[in-house]
Amino acid sequence: MDELWSFVDHKGNKQWVWLAIEVQTREIIGCYIGDRFVGSAQKLWESLPGVYRQCAVCYTDLWFAYAEVLPSKRHQAVGK
């Protein structure tokens, strides 16, 4: 999982694109566009198919929102 930003119309209107990518196939399995806070991380988690929410381990950067939302046994935060 990761997030990146872009803007719509002007740079003051930042939109964050949150993505979940399956590591082996590189397929996008979850996506959400919003701000960069906990609510958007929650929406990304909810966008994942149920089998991933039940079985997969999600690797993320150290952004706090992931730790707030992802279940600890489904989350592994890693540095660069």
C-alpha positions, 0 to 999 in steps of 0.5 A, a space after each residue: 500500500 502507498 499513497 501519492 498526491 496530485 492536484 485538480 485545477 490548482 496546487 492548493 487542491 491536493 488529492 491523494 491517490 491511495 493504492 494497494 498493489 498485489 506484489 506478485 502480479 502488480 495488479 491494483 487490488 484497492 484504490 481510494 482518492 481523498 485526503 491524507 488522513 485516517 478516514 482515507 486509509 480506512 476507505 482504502 482498507 475497505 476497498 480491498 477484496 474480503 480475501 485480502 482483508 482476511 489473509 494478506 499482510 499489507 506492507 506500508 511506509 511509516 505513515 501513521 494512518 496505516 497503523 490506525 486502520 490496519 489490523 496489527 496482524 495484517 500490517 507490516 510497516 517498513 522504511 525506505 
